[in-house]
């Protein structure tokens, strides 16, 4: 029993994402959205990736509202203040 596999493991590319793959995923999601179904998204977008890999790539690296880079001075102060107040319990 158990869950059905999310993708055909034999035909799925693994490893680093190329800029072309990033562009395909980003363009597809901007035009069509995710539709809540990440399993079928790679095939529709023309990618040889697992749906989980596409979801994680989008959520952790490609979303437009993700801030990349270092913390600002204000953010750093907030983090230090909260750590001094509550420690590492979060």
Secondary structure, DSSP 8 states (H G I E B T S, - for coil): -----SS-GGG---S---HHHHHHHHHHHHHH--TT-HHHHHHHHT--S-HHHHHHHIIIII-TT---S---HHHHHHHHHHHHHHTT--
